Amino acid sequence: MPPLMPEPLDAADKRIINALQGGFPLCDEPYREIAERLGLSEAELLARLQAMLDARVLTRFGPMFQVERMGGAFVLAAMKVREDDFERVAALVNGLAEVAHNYRREHVFNMWLVLATETQAGIAAAIAELERLSGYPVYAFPKEREYFVEMRLQAS
């Protein structure tokens, strides 16, 4: 597993992080356009992005879709997993394609995850599969209202 505390970011990495938090160009060569704005080559931009992903400075780089507008579904879910069984269950959860991400919390519900599927019926199927594989109930918390909170983090 890559280190959790990577080397400090250099100025170019910070510029990349700050530049790629919205406004991604919709064109034939978006990485080239961004690289030119940042004074980098396209190859260097791509290599730096991959290095930050490998070092877990970035855990994900990609678009955010409103899956419901495309006919899909997603739900926030939680599980109460015994501490001595947490790693086994986390591996099962992470292995399911429908799991967008999961994380540990200090709470009675200690494992939280987001399920995303092509259809609403896919949510129920994914929950059933998680329960079958893990032996734990999965509690779904469907969205009641949607809020847009734009969060941009300044790399400094």
N, C-alpha and C positions, 0 to 999 in steps of 0.2 A: 504494500500500500504506500502511495506517495506520502511524503512528510506533511504533517498538518501545519507546520510553521515554515513556510518556504523562505528563501532568501528575500531580503527587502526588494521591493519593486524599484526599477530604475525609472527615469523621467519618461522614457518612451512608453513603457508599460502603463504608467499612470495616465499618459495622454490617450492611449488606446482605450483603457477602461472608461475614462471620462467621455470620450467621443462616441462610444458605442452603446450608450444608454438611451436610445431613442433616435428617431430620425434616420434609420438605416436606409440607404439609398435603394430605390427600386429602379434598377437599370441592368444592363447586360453584364457589367463587371463591377459590382458594388465594392468588392474588396480592393480593387485597383483604385477606385474613386476615393475611398476612405484613406488608403495608404498615401495617395498623393496629397490629400489634405493634411496628413500628419507628417509629411516629409520622409516617408518610408517607401520601400519597394513593396509590391504586393506579396512577394515571397517572404519578406521579413515580417510583415504584418501577420500573415498566416502562421509562420513559425512561432512568433511571440504568443499568439492566441493559443496555439497548441501547447506551448510550454506552460502557460498559465493554467490551462485545463489539466495538464499532467501533474502540476504541482498543487492542484486544488485551490489555487488563488481564485479561480473561477470554477464553479461546480457545474455550470451549464452556460452555453452560449447558443442562442437560437431565438426564433420568434415566439411570441406569446399569442395564441389563437383563442378566440372566443368559440370554443368547440360547439356550444349549443347552437350558434348561428349556422354551423355547418351540418347540423343534424345529430351531433354527438351529445355526450353527457359527461359530467364529472361530479364528484362528490368528495367532501372531506370526510374521513372516517378515522376511527380510533379503536385501539385494542388495549386490553389490560393483560400484559404479558409478564409472567414470573421473571424476576431478574435473572435467575439461573438458566432461563430458556430464551433470553432476549436475543442473543446472537444467532441462534438457530432460526428463530422466527424472522428476524431482520433479513437473513439470507433468503428465506422463502419469499418474503414480501418483495425484496429487491429483484427477485427472479421473475416476477410476474410482469408481463409486458404492459398490463393496464395500470400499473403503479407509476404515476408521474414522479413522485418523490415521497420520501418518508423521513421522519425525524423523531428523536427521543425527547420526551418531556418528563420533568419531575412532577408527576401527578399520578393519581390512580389510573388514569388513561395515560400510559407511558409511551405508547407508540402511536403516532399520528401519520396518516398517509393521505394522498390525493389519488383517487382513481379516475381515470379518463378512458372512455370507451366510445365506439362509433355509434352506439345506440343506447337509449335508456335501459333497455333490457340487458345490455352488456354489464351494467353496474351490478345488478342482482347476481348475474352469473359470476362476476369477478369476486364479489363478496362471498358467495357460496364456495368458490374454489379456495379462497384464502382460509375460510373456516375449515374446510376439509383438510387442507394441507397442514395448517398450523395447530388445529385442535382448540382454537380460541374463538370466541364470538367476535364479530366485527360490527361496530356500531357506526352507522352512517348518519351524517349530519348534513342533509341537503340544504342548499342555499335557499333562504327565504326572501332575501332582497340582495341586490347587487350594488356595490359601491365601487367606484374607481378611485384608487389611491395610487397616485404616481409617486414612486420612490426612486430617487436617483442618489447614488452614493458617490461622493467626491473622493477620488483617490488622491491623496496628498502626501 
